[in-house]
Amino acid sequence: MRVLKLGEYLVENGCEVFILAGKGEKKLNYFGYKDSLYKMHISYNPVKQKEDKYWRILYSFNKNIGRGFEEFAIPDAYVYSVNSYFKSAVKMIKKYKIKNVIISSPPHSMQLVGLKLKKYFGKSINLIVDYRDSWNTNEIFMKKNYLAQRISEFLEKKVLKNADHFTFISQPILKKVEKKYNIDISKKSTLIANGYDQSTLSDDYINKNNKISGDCILLGHFGTVSDSDPYRNISNFLRALNKLQNDSHYASKINLHLFGTTEFKKFRSGKIKEIINIHKPVSHLEALNKMKEMDWLLVFCSNYYGADEVVTGRLYEYISVRKPIIVIGPQSMEAVRIVEEENIGIFINIEDENDILNKLKDIIDGKIDEINGYDTIDLERYSRQYQYSKFFKIFK
């Protein structure tokens, strides 16, 4: 979505945009953005589809063997596509005389394509390394094998030092890479966060601080959730909801709406089933309209690894509809800092079931202080247009 919306913004501001991407075998939902693709020149790297097939065969044969091979695919499994991406990119750059090249990752192996391009073209291209997630400062992407990890770190440092500019989605990313590699790249670095689309911002906002929809508070989440996935696990939240349902004073006072892919194995029965509404994924515009119908909007993060830099793009959409936000995850999340500093929501510790339960009770009982930050918030700086305009200061 970051790349798609960036491309769309650049086209609207007079740029010609060329995108080189991988194309897998599965057909993905366009989520209402199919027309946006025609505004750009998109080329698909043919190798990725074949390699995806090889990895699936390897994993189906033996998961341990598959993981073993992947551990030494440095920095990730897509490293085997680097040469084909490089050759395709060289042709595009030469043919269309492209000056500014943005490599957005993960997968971080794509940054090696940028490294090869910089070596090949030198100063004739302006190489911008864009991190949607950090690389070796995020345990999610780190290798377990010591040698493999050191090689990955060597490659990342080389990428950062050879980049003409470094962009990243949240402030902790820059601090972490500078500390890890003992380098100062701040002068060639720019924070370019994700954001909401200004064209979808409505004027019908009324500050309804913690408004209760009738006798029932509507909680909404948009995206993938699970009761077993380590990154999207909302089991503790569901257990707290279950306890509320078993308390006659709080039963049916909250209604949870989940829009997107939902994978539940444990919570399929009992009283909690009465207050959970599972919806299929919806288009972006439809999602925004559904967000407006909720009293509180939820952000989940169940993994501490890399949580300090987590600011999901969904948070900015929530901000655009100006609804109170509940960030449920580790305290270290960057999203927590934004919500608390702007006074547009609250934090709940996802590891502490009692904290979840008590905060939900406080919401029902009206004990949560007014969430009135939307009366004074500078909405523009949270828009994609404001953030993406920073690229024009970087381009040559």
NUDRENTOR-409833 format. One record per residue (C-alpha): x, y, z; residue in one letter; residue number from 1. Coordinates in steps of 0.5 Angstrom, whole numbers. Layout:
REM residues N
<pt u="X" v="Y" w="Z" r="A" k="NUM"/>
...
***
This chain:
REM residues 396
<pt u="0" v="0" w="0" r="M" k="1"/>
<pt u="6" v="5" w="2" r="R" k="2"/>
<pt u="9" v="4" w="-5" r="V" k="3"/>
<pt u="2" v="4" w="-9" r="L" k="4"/>
<pt u="0" v="10" w="-6" r="K" k="5"/>
<pt u="7" v="14" w="-6" r="L" k="6"/>
<pt u="6" v="12" w="-14" r="G" k="7"/>
<pt u="-1" v="15" w="-14" r="E" k="8"/>
<pt u="1" v="21" w="-11" r="Y" k="9"/>
<pt u="8" v="22" w="-15" r="L" k="10"/>
<pt u="4" v="21" w="-22" r="V" k="11"/>
<pt u="-1" v="26" w="-19" r="E" k="12"/>
<pt u="4" v="31" w="-18" r="N" k="13"/>
<pt u="7" v="31" w="-25" r="G" k="14"/>
<pt u="12" v="25" w="-24" r="C" k="15"/>
<pt u="12" v="19" w="-29" r="E" k="16"/>
<pt u="13" v="13" w="-25" r="V" k="17"/>
<pt u="15" v="6" w="-26" r="F" k="18"/>
<pt u="15" v="0" w="-21" r="I" k="19"/>
<pt u="18" v="-7" w="-22" r="L" k="20"/>
<pt u="15" v="-12" w="-17" r="A" k="21"/>
<pt u="14" v="-19" w="-16" r="G" k="22"/>
<pt u="8" v="-23" w="-18" r="K" k="23"/>
<pt u="6" v="-29" w="-14" r="G" k="24"/>
<pt u="1" v="-35" w="-17" r="E" k="25"/>
<pt u="-5" v="-33" w="-12" r="K" k="26"/>
<pt u="-10" v="-28" w="-14" r="K" k="27"/>
<pt u="-10" v="-22" w="-9" r="L" k="28"/>
<pt u="-16" v="-17" w="-8" r="N" k="29"/>
<pt u="-15" v="-10" w="-11" r="Y" k="30"/>
<pt u="-19" v="-7" w="-5" r="F" k="31"/>
<pt u="-22" v="-2" w="-9" r="G" k="32"/>
<pt u="-15" v="0" w="-12" r="Y" k="33"/>
<pt u="-15" v="-3" w="-19" r="K" k="34"/>
<pt u="-16" v="3" w="-23" r="D" k="35"/>
<pt u="-10" v="6" w="-19" r="S" k="36"/>
<pt u="-5" v="1" w="-22" r="L" k="37"/>
<pt u="-7" v="4" w="-29" r="Y" k="38"/>
<pt u="-4" v="11" w="-27" r="K" k="39"/>
<pt u="3" v="7" w="-27" r="M" k="40"/>
<pt u="8" v="3" w="-31" r="H" k="41"/>
<pt u="8" v="-3" w="-27" r="I" k="42"/>
<pt u="13" v="-9" w="-29" r="S" k="43"/>
<pt u="13" v="-16" w="-26" r="Y" k="44"/>
<pt u="19" v="-20" w="-25" r="N" k="45"/>
<pt u="18" v="-27" w="-28" r="P" k="46"/>
<pt u="23" v="-31" w="-23" r="V" k="47"/>
<pt u="19" v="-30" w="-17" r="K" k="48"/>
<pt u="13" v="-34" w="-19" r="Q" k="49"/>
<pt u="17" v="-40" w="-20" r="K" k="50"/>
<pt u="22" v="-39" w="-14" r="E" k="51"/>
<pt u="15" v="-39" w="-10" r="D" k="52"/>
<pt u="13" v="-45" w="-13" r="K" k="53"/>
<pt u="20" v="-48" w="-11" r="Y" k="54"/>
<pt u="20" v="-46" w="-4" r="W" k="55"/>
<pt u="13" v="-49" w="-3" r="R" k="56"/>
<pt u="15" v="-55" w="-6" r="I" k="57"/>
<pt u="21" v="-55" w="-1" r="L" k="58"/>
<pt u="17" v="-54" w="5" r="Y" k="59"/>
<pt u="12" v="-59" w="3" r="S" k="60"/>
<pt u="17" v="-64" w="3" r="F" k="61"/>
<pt u="20" v="-63" w="10" r="N" k="62"/>
<pt u="19" v="-56" w="14" r="K" k="63"/>
<pt u="25" v="-57" w="17" r="N" k="64"/>
<pt u="29" v="-58" w="11" r="I" k="65"/>
<pt u="26" v="-51" w="8" r="G" k="66"/>
<pt u="27" v="-47" w="14" r="R" k="67"/>
<pt u="35" v="-50" w="14" r="G" k="68"/>
<pt u="35" v="-47" w="7" r="F" k="69"/>
<pt u="32" v="-41" w="9" r="E" k="70"/>
<pt u="36" v="-39" w="15" r="E" k="71"/>
<pt u="42" v="-39" w="10" r="F" k="72"/>
<pt u="38" v="-35" w="5" r="A" k="73"/>
<pt u="41" v="-28" w="7" r="I" k="74"/>
<pt u="38" v="-24" w="8" r="P" k="75"/>
<pt u="32" v="-28" w="6" r="D" k="76"/>
<pt u="29" v="-33" w="1" r="A" k="77"/>
<pt u="28" v="-27" w="-4" r="Y" k="78"/>
<pt u="36" v="-27" w="-5" r="V" k="79"/>
<pt u="35" v="-32" w="-11" r="Y" k="80"/>
<pt u="31" v="-26" w="-15" r="S" k="81"/>
<pt u="36" v="-21" w="-14" r="V" k="82"/>
<pt u="40" v="-22" w="-21" r="N" k="83"/>
<pt u="34" v="-22" w="-25" r="S" k="84"/>
<pt u="31" v="-16" w="-21" r="Y" k="85"/>
<pt u="37" v="-13" w="-23" r="F" k="86"/>
<pt u="37" v="-14" w="-30" r="K" k="87"/>
<pt u="30" v="-12" w="-31" r="S" k="88"/>
<pt u="32" v="-6" w="-27" r="A" k="89"/>
<pt u="38" v="-4" w="-31" r="V" k="90"/>
<pt u="33" v="-5" w="-38" r="K" k="91"/>
<pt u="28" v="0" w="-35" r="M" k="92"/>
<pt u="33" v="5" w="-32" r="I" k="93"/>
<pt u="37" v="5" w="-39" r="K" k="94"/>
<pt u="30" v="5" w="-43" r="K" k="95"/>
<pt u="26" v="11" w="-39" r="Y" k="96"/>
<pt u="33" v="15" w="-37" r="K" k="97"/>
<pt u="30" v="14" w="-30" r="I" k="98"/>
<pt u="34" v="18" w="-25" r="K" k="99"/>
<pt u="31" v="17" w="-18" r="N" k="100"/>
<pt u="31" v="10" w="-16" r="V" k="101"/>
<pt u="27" v="8" w="-9" r="I" k="102"/>
<pt u="28" v="1" w="-6" r="I" k="103"/>
<pt u="22" v="-1" w="-1" r="S" k="104"/>
<pt u="23" v="-7" w="3" r="S" k="105"/>
<pt u="22" v="-12" w="6" r="P" k="106"/>
<pt u="24" v="-17" w="3" r="P" k="107"/>
<pt u="31" v="-14" w="5" r="H" k="108"/>
<pt u="34" v="-18" w="0" r="S" k="109"/>
<pt u="31" v="-12" w="-5" r="M" k="110"/>
<pt u="36" v="-7" w="-2" r="Q" k="111"/>
<pt u="42" v="-12" w="-5" r="L" k="112"/>
<pt u="38" v="-10" w="-12" r="V" k="113"/>
<pt u="39" v="-3" w="-10" r="G" k="114"/>
<pt u="47" v="-4" w="-8" r="L" k="115"/>
<pt u="48" v="-7" w="-15" r="K" k="116"/>
<pt u="45" v="-2" w="-19" r="L" k="117"/>
<pt u="49" v="4" w="-15" r="K" k="118"/>
<pt u="55" v="0" w="-17" r="K" k="119"/>
<pt u="53" v="0" w="-24" r="Y" k="120"/>
<pt u="50" v="7" w="-25" r="F" k="121"/>
<pt u="54" v="10" w="-20" r="G" k="122"/>
<pt u="52" v="18" w="-19" r="K" k="123"/>
<pt u="48" v="18" w="-25" r="S" k="124"/>
<pt u="42" v="15" w="-21" r="I" k="125"/>
<pt u="40" v="17" w="-14" r="N" k="126"/>
<pt u="39" v="11" w="-10" r="L" k="127"/>
<pt u="33" v="12" w="-4" r="I" k="128"/>
<pt u="33" v="6" w="1" r="V" k="129"/>
<pt u="26" v="6" w="4" r="D" k="130"/>
<pt u="25" v="2" w="10" r="Y" k="131"/>
<pt u="18" v="0" w="12" r="R" k="132"/>
<pt u="21" v="-5" w="17" r="D" k="133"/>
<pt u="28" v="-5" w="20" r="S" k="134"/>
<pt u="33" v="-10" w="18" r="W" k="135"/>
<pt u="38" v="-13" w="23" r="N" k="136"/>
<pt u="35" v="-9" w="29" r="T" k="137"/>
<pt u="29" v="-13" w="28" r="N" k="138"/>
<pt u="29" v="-20" w="31" r="E" k="139"/>
<pt u="23" v="-22" w="26" r="I" k="140"/>
<pt u="28" v="-21" w="21" r="F" k="141"/>
<pt u="35" v="-23" w="24" r="M" k="142"/>
<pt u="38" v="-30" w="23" r="K" k="143"/>
<pt u="39" v="-35" w="28" r="K" k="144"/>
<pt u="45" v="-38" w="26" r="N" k="145"/>
<pt u="51" v="-33" w="28" r="Y" k="146"/>
<pt u="55" v="-33" w="21" r="L" k="147"/>
<pt u="49" v="-32" w="17" r="A" k="148"/>
<pt u="47" v="-26" w="22" r="Q" k="149"/>
<pt u="54" v="-23" w="21" r="R" k="150"/>
<pt u="54" v="-23" w="14" r="I" k="151"/>
<pt u="47" v="-20" w="14" r="S" k="152"/>
<pt u="49" v="-14" w="18" r="E" k="153"/>
<pt u="55" v="-13" w="13" r="F" k="154"/>
<pt u="50" v="-13" w="8" r="L" k="155"/>
<pt u="46" v="-8" w="11" r="E" k="156"/>
<pt u="51" v="-3" w="13" r="K" k="157"/>
<pt u="54" v="-3" w="6" r="K" k="158"/>
<pt u="47" v="-2" w="3" r="V" k="159"/>
<pt u="46" v="4" w="8" r="L" k="160"/>
<pt u="53" v="7" w="7" r="K" k="161"/>
<pt u="52" v="7" w="-1" r="N" k="162"/>
<pt u="45" v="10" w="-1" r="A" k="163"/>
<pt u="44" v="17" w="-3" r="D" k="164"/>
<pt u="39" v="18" w="2" r="H" k="165"/>
<pt u="35" v="13" w="7" r="F" k="166"/>
<pt u="28" v="14" w="9" r="T" k="167"/>
<pt u="24" v="10" w="14" r="F" k="168"/>
<pt u="17" v="10" w="17" r="I" k="169"/>
<pt u="18" v="11" w="24" r="S" k="170"/>
<pt u="23" v="15" w="28" r="Q" k="171"/>
<pt u="26" v="9" w="32" r="P" k="172"/>
<pt u="29" v="6" w="26" r="I" k="173"/>
<pt u="34" v="11" w="25" r="L" k="174"/>
<pt u="36" v="11" w="32" r="K" k="175"/>
<pt u="37" v="3" w="32" r="K" k="176"/>
<pt u="41" v="3" w="26" r="V" k="177"/>
<pt u="46" v="8" w="27" r="E" k="178"/>
<pt u="47" v="5" w="34" r="K" k="179"/>
<pt u="48" v="-2" w="32" r="K" k="180"/>
<pt u="53" v="0" w="26" r="Y" k="181"/>
<pt u="56" v="6" w="30" r="N" k="182"/>
<pt u="55" v="11" w="24" r="I" k="183"/>
<pt u="52" v="18" w="23" r="D" k="184"/>
<pt u="47" v="18" w="17" r="I" k="185"/>
<pt u="42" v="23" w="20" r="S" k="186"/>
<pt u="44" v="28" w="15" r="K" k="187"/>
<pt u="42" v="24" w="9" r="K" k="188"/>
<pt u="36" v="21" w="12" r="S" k="189"/>
<pt u="28" v="23" w="13" r="T" k="190"/>
<pt u="23" v="20" w="17" r="L" k="191"/>
<pt u="17" v="19" w="12" r="I" k="192"/>
<pt u="11" v="16" w="15" r="A" k="193"/>
<pt u="5" v="13" w="12" r="N" k="194"/>
<pt u="-1" v="17" w="13" r="G" k="195"/>
<pt u="-9" v="17" w="11" r="Y" k="196"/>
<pt u="-11" v="20" w="4" r="D" k="197"/>
<pt u="-13" v="27" w="5" r="Q" k="198"/>
<pt u="-19" v="26" w="-1" r="S" k="199"/>
<pt u="-22" v="21" w="4" r="T" k="200"/>
<pt u="-22" v="26" w="10" r="L" k="201"/>
<pt u="-30" v="28" w="11" r="S" k="202"/>
<pt u="-32" v="34" w="14" r="D" k="203"/>
<pt u="-38" v="31" w="18" r="D" k="204"/>
<pt u="-34" v="30" w="24" r="Y" k="205"/>
<pt u="-37" v="31" w="31" r="I" k="206"/>
<pt u="-33" v="30" w="37" r="N" k="207"/>
<pt u="-37" v="24" w="41" r="K" k="208"/>
<pt u="-32" v="23" w="46" r="N" k="209"/>
<pt u="-33" v="15" w="48" r="N" k="210"/>
<pt u="-40" v="16" w="45" r="K" k="211"/>
<pt u="-44" v="9" w="47" r="I" k="212"/>
<pt u="-48" v="7" w="41" r="S" k="213"/>
<pt u="-55" v="6" w="45" r="G" k="214"/>
<pt u="-53" v="1" w="51" r="D" k="215"/>
<pt u="-47" v="-2" w="47" r="C" k="216"/>
<pt u="-40" v="0" w="45" r="I" k="217"/>
<pt u="-38" v="-2" w="38" r="L" k="218"/>
<pt u="-31" v="-4" w="38" r="L" k="219"/>
<pt u="-28" v="-4" w="31" r="G" k="220"/>
<pt u="-22" v="-7" w="28" r="H" k="221"/>
<pt u="-19" v="-7" w="21" r="F" k="222"/>
<pt u="-14" v="-12" w="19" r="G" k="223"/>
<pt u="-12" v="-20" w="20" r="T" k="224"/>
<pt u="-13" v="-22" w="27" r="V" k="225"/>
<pt u="-12" v="-29" w="30" r="S" k="226"/>
<pt u="-12" v="-33" w="37" r="D" k="227"/>
<pt u="-5" v="-37" w="35" r="S" k="228"/>
<pt u="-1" v="-33" w="30" r="D" k="229"/>
<pt u="5" v="-30" w="34" r="P" k="230"/>
<pt u="4" v="-23" w="31" r="Y" k="231"/>
<pt u="-3" v="-22" w="31" r="R" k="232"/>
<pt u="-5" v="-26" w="37" r="N" k="233"/>
<pt u="-11" v="-23" w="41" r="I" k="234"/>
<pt u="-13" v="-29" w="45" r="S" k="235"/>
<pt u="-12" v="-25" w="52" r="N" k="236"/>
<pt u="-17" v="-20" w="49" r="F" k="237"/>
<pt u="-22" v="-25" w="47" r="L" k="238"/>
<pt u="-21" v="-28" w="54" r="R" k="239"/>
<pt u="-22" v="-21" w="58" r="A" k="240"/>
<pt u="-28" v="-20" w="53" r="L" k="241"/>
<pt u="-31" v="-27" w="55" r="N" k="242"/>
<pt u="-30" v="-25" w="63" r="K" k="243"/>
<pt u="-34" v="-19" w="61" r="L" k="244"/>
<pt u="-40" v="-23" w="58" r="Q" k="245"/>
<pt u="-40" v="-28" w="64" r="N" k="246"/>
<pt u="-41" v="-22" w="69" r="D" k="247"/>
<pt u="-48" v="-20" w="69" r="S" k="248"/>
<pt u="-47" v="-12" w="70" r="H" k="249"/>
<pt u="-42" v="-12" w="64" r="Y" k="250"/>
<pt u="-45" v="-17" w="59" r="A" k="251"/>
<pt u="-47" v="-15" w="52" r="S" k="252"/>
<pt u="-45" v="-8" w="54" r="K" k="253"/>
<pt u="-39" v="-9" w="48" r="I" k="254"/>
<pt u="-40" v="-11" w="41" r="N" k="255"/>
<pt u="-33" v="-13" w="37" r="L" k="256"/>
<pt u="-33" v="-12" w="30" r="H" k="257"/>
<pt u="-27" v="-15" w="26" r="L" k="258"/>
<pt u="-26" v="-13" w="19" r="F" k="259"/>
<pt u="-21" v="-18" w="15" r="G" k="260"/>
<pt u="-18" v="-24" w="15" r="T" k="261"/>
<pt u="-20" v="-28" w="22" r="T" k="262"/>
<pt u="-17" v="-34" w="24" r="E" k="263"/>
<pt u="-20" v="-37" w="31" r="F" k="264"/>
<pt u="-19" v="-44" w="33" r="K" k="265"/>
<pt u="-20" v="-43" w="40" r="K" k="266"/>
<pt u="-26" v="-38" w="41" r="F" k="267"/>
<pt u="-31" v="-41" w="37" r="R" k="268"/>
<pt u="-37" v="-42" w="42" r="S" k="269"/>
<pt u="-39" v="-40" w="49" r="G" k="270"/>
<pt u="-42" v="-33" w="51" r="K" k="271"/>
<pt u="-37" v="-29" w="47" r="I" k="272"/>
<pt u="-40" v="-31" w="41" r="K" k="273"/>
<pt u="-46" v="-27" w="42" r="E" k="274"/>
<pt u="-42" v="-21" w="42" r="I" k="275"/>
<pt u="-37" v="-22" w="36" r="I" k="276"/>
<pt u="-38" v="-20" w="29" r="N" k="277"/>
<pt u="-34" v="-23" w="24" r="I" k="278"/>
<pt u="-34" v="-19" w="17" r="H" k="279"/>
<pt u="-30" v="-21" w="10" r="K" k="280"/>
<pt u="-25" v="-16" w="8" r="P" k="281"/>
<pt u="-28" v="-10" w="5" r="V" k="282"/>
<pt u="-25" v="-4" w="0" r="S" k="283"/>
<pt u="-22" v="2" w="3" r="H" k="284"/>
<pt u="-27" v="7" w="2" r="L" k="285"/>
<pt u="-32" v="2" w="5" r="E" k="286"/>
<pt u="-27" v="1" w="11" r="A" k="287"/>
<pt u="-27" v="8" w="12" r="L" k="288"/>
<pt u="-35" v="8" w="12" r="N" k="289"/>
<pt u="-35" v="3" w="17" r="K" k="290"/>
<pt u="-30" v="6" w="22" r="M" k="291"/>
<pt u="-34" v="12" w="23" r="K" k="292"/>
<pt u="-40" v="7" w="25" r="E" k="293"/>
<pt u="-35" v="5" w="31" r="M" k="294"/>
<pt u="-35" v="8" w="38" r="D" k="295"/>
<pt u="-27" v="6" w="39" r="W" k="296"/>
<pt u="-22" v="3" w="34" r="L" k="297"/>
<pt u="-17" v="-2" w="35" r="L" k="298"/>
<pt u="-10" v="-3" w="34" r="V" k="299"/>
<pt u="-7" v="-10" w="36" r="F" k="300"/>
<pt u="1" v="-12" w="36" r="C" k="301"/>
<pt u="2" v="-19" w="40" r="S" k="302"/>
<pt u="10" v="-19" w="39" r="N" k="303"/>
<pt u="15" v="-15" w="43" r="Y" k="304"/>
<pt u="20" v="-16" w="37" r="Y" k="305"/>
<pt u="20" v="-10" w="33" r="G" k="306"/>
<pt u="14" v="-7" w="37" r="A" k="307"/>
<pt u="18" v="0" w="38" r="D" k="308"/>
<pt u="18" v="2" w="31" r="E" k="309"/>
<pt u="10" v="-1" w="30" r="V" k="310"/>
<pt u="6" v="5" w="27" r="V" k="311"/>
<pt u="1" v="1" w="22" r="T" k="312"/>
<pt u="-2" v="5" w="16" r="G" k="313"/>
<pt u="-9" v="3" w="19" r="R" k="314"/>
<pt u="-7" v="8" w="25" r="L" k="315"/>
<pt u="-7" v="14" w="20" r="Y" k="316"/>
<pt u="-14" v="12" w="17" r="E" k="317"/>
<pt u="-17" v="11" w="24" r="Y" k="318"/>
<pt u="-14" v="18" w="25" r="I" k="319"/>
<pt u="-17" v="21" w="19" r="S" k="320"/>
<pt u="-24" v="19" w="21" r="V" k="321"/>
<pt u="-23" v="22" w="28" r="R" k="322"/>
<pt u="-25" v="16" w="33" r="K" k="323"/>
<pt u="-22" v="14" w="39" r="P" k="324"/>
<pt u="-17" v="9" w="39" r="I" k="325"/>
<pt u="-15" v="3" w="43" r="I" k="326"/>
<pt u="-8" v="1" w="42" r="V" k="327"/>
<pt u="-7" v="-6" w="45" r="I" k="328"/>
<pt u="0" v="-9" w="45" r="G" k="329"/>
<pt u="7" v="-7" w="48" r="P" k="330"/>
<pt u="8" v="-1" w="52" r="Q" k="331"/>
<pt u="14" v="1" w="47" r="S" k="332"/>
<pt u="10" v="1" w="41" r="M" k="333"/>
<pt u="11" v="8" w="37" r="E" k="334"/>
<pt u="3" v="8" w="36" r="A" k="335"/>
<pt u="2" v="8" w="43" r="V" k="336"/>
<pt u="7" v="15" w="44" r="R" k="337"/>
<pt u="3" v="18" w="38" r="I" k="338"/>
<pt u="-4" v="16" w="41" r="V" k="339"/>
<pt u="-2" v="18" w="48" r="E" k="340"/>
<pt u="1" v="25" w="46" r="E" k="341"/>
<pt u="-4" v="27" w="42" r="E" k="342"/>
<pt u="-9" v="25" w="47" r="N" k="343"/>
<pt u="-14" v="21" w="42" r="I" k="344"/>
<pt u="-14" v="14" w="45" r="G" k="345"/>
<pt u="-11" v="10" w="50" r="I" k="346"/>
<pt u="-6" v="4" w="51" r="F" k="347"/>
<pt u="-8" v="-3" w="54" r="I" k="348"/>
<pt u="-2" v="-8" w="55" r="N" k="349"/>
<pt u="-4" v="-14" w="51" r="I" k="350"/>
<pt u="0" v="-19" w="56" r="E" k="351"/>
<pt u="-4" v="-17" w="62" r="D" k="352"/>
<pt u="-11" v="-20" w="62" r="E" k="353"/>
<pt u="-13" v="-16" w="68" r="N" k="354"/>
<pt u="-11" v="-9" w="65" r="D" k="355"/>
<pt u="-15" v="-11" w="59" r="I" k="356"/>
<pt u="-21" v="-13" w="63" r="L" k="357"/>
<pt u="-20" v="-7" w="67" r="N" k="358"/>
<pt u="-20" v="-2" w="62" r="K" k="359"/>
<pt u="-26" v="-5" w="58" r="L" k="360"/>
<pt u="-30" v="-4" w="65" r="K" k="361"/>
<pt u="-28" v="3" w="65" r="D" k="362"/>
<pt u="-30" v="5" w="58" r="I" k="363"/>
<pt u="-37" v="2" w="59" r="I" k="364"/>
<pt u="-37" v="5" w="66" r="D" k="365"/>
<pt u="-35" v="12" w="63" r="G" k="366"/>
<pt u="-29" v="13" w="67" r="K" k="367"/>
<pt u="-24" v="14" w="62" r="I" k="368"/>
<pt u="-22" v="21" w="61" r="D" k="369"/>
<pt u="-25" v="25" w="55" r="E" k="370"/>
<pt u="-21" v="23" w="49" r="I" k="371"/>
<pt u="-21" v="31" w="46" r="N" k="372"/>
<pt u="-14" v="31" w="42" r="G" k="373"/>
<pt u="-18" v="31" w="36" r="Y" k="374"/>
<pt u="-21" v="38" w="37" r="D" k="375"/>
<pt u="-13" v="41" w="37" r="T" k="376"/>
<pt u="-10" v="36" w="33" r="I" k="377"/>
<pt u="-6" v="38" w="26" r="D" k="378"/>
<pt u="-9" v="33" w="22" r="L" k="379"/>
<pt u="-5" v="35" w="15" r="E" k="380"/>
<pt u="2" v="32" w="18" r="R" k="381"/>
<pt u="-1" v="25" w="19" r="Y" k="382"/>
<pt u="-4" v="25" w="11" r="S" k="383"/>
<pt u="0" v="21" w="6" r="R" k="384"/>
<pt u="0" v="28" w="2" r="Q" k="385"/>
<pt u="4" v="31" w="7" r="Y" k="386"/>
<pt u="9" v="26" w="8" r="Q" k="387"/>
<pt u="10" v="24" w="1" r="Y" k="388"/>
<pt u="12" v="31" w="-1" r="S" k="389"/>
<pt u="18" v="30" w="3" r="K" k="390"/>
<pt u="21" v="26" w="-3" r="F" k="391"/>
<pt u="21" v="32" w="-7" r="F" k="392"/>
<pt u="26" v="35" w="-3" r="K" k="393"/>
<pt u="30" v="28" w="-4" r="I" k="394"/>
<pt u="29" v="27" w="-11" r="F" k="395"/>
<pt u="35" v="30" w="-16" r="K" k="396"/>
***
